[in-house]
Amino acid sequence: MRIRSFSAAATIAGFFAIVASPAGAATSLVTNGDFEAGSTGWNFYGAWGPLDTPAPDLGSYQGNFIGSTSCNFSCPLDQILPTETGQKYNLSFAYNAGYISGPAGIPGGIDLQVYWDGVLVKEILGGPLGWSTFSLRDLAVSSSSTELQFVANHVGSRMGLDLVSVTAVPEPDTWLMLIFGFVGVGVMARLSRRLSLIGPTANG
């Protein structure tokens, strides 16, 4: 009986150890990525600003606030992130281009540019109303601080940004530890089931 209890406890402990590991719970480096705390953490320029009541042509993506602007040309929104040299990162965000927009109001023109560590990594075209999600993977850094910047080139309607997140890509050895951890939990669970079929021991 004690053996079975020990096996069950070990299984549970192993599970929580994996869930609590860095690979199991990635934390975003972006401060206030959902804009629910207003402009906290962000540097706003050229009519960028958080909206507690999103513009009628955008609606809300998640929560009550979004980052939004109707800037005419080259208006940046940025944040400096604490990064680790040699580490790679994944960037994700939700974006609503509004209706027709872009430089000089050209339909389908470049509406938003995304810069990572000073390098252009994504250009998004103006287009129909609606929220879309974007994901950029394995972005490298060159120092202990990295600038994430969104540059609006928008004419004709308001655009929106929400749920900006940057997370570290797990190292290969972390993935291996995670895999072995799950295997270990599986083995302990099977052992626990087998012991329960055997029944109480003589000392139980």
C-alpha positions, 0 to 999 in steps of 0.5 A: 500500500505504501508503494502504491501511494509513493508511486502516485505521489511521485507521478503527481510531483513529476507532473507539476515539476514539468508544468513549472519548468521554463519550457512548460510556461513561457513568459512574454518579455513584452510589458502590457502587450494587451494594452489593458494598462493603457500606455504602460511600457510603450513609447507612443509617437504620432497619434498612437494611443490605447483606446478603452473603447475601440473605434467602431470600424475595428471592434475589440480583439480581446479585452477592453483596450487596443493600441490604435492609430490613424497616423498618416505616415511613418509613426512608430510604436516601440518597446525595449525588451530585456533579451539574452545574447545568442538566445532566439525569440518568437514574436506574435501579435494581433492586427486589424488593418481597418479598411483600405489603407497604405502609403498615399491611400493606395489600396493594398499598400504597406500598412504596418512595418515590424522591426526587430533589433533595428531590422525589418522583419515583416510588412503587412498590407492594408486590406479589409476590416478584420483581426488577424494574428501573425507569428514570427519565429526564431528572431535572433538578438545581438545584445542584452536589450532589443527594440521591438518597433511597429511603424504605421503607414496608414491612410484612410481609417484607424488600425489596431494592434493587440496581444503583442507577445515575445517569448524565448525559444526553448534550448534543445536540452530543455526540450530533451528534459521536458520529453524525458520528464513526460516519459518518466511520468508515464512510466510512474503512472503505468507502474502505479496502475500495475501495483494497484492490480496486484493489491495490498502488500503483506506489510500494507 
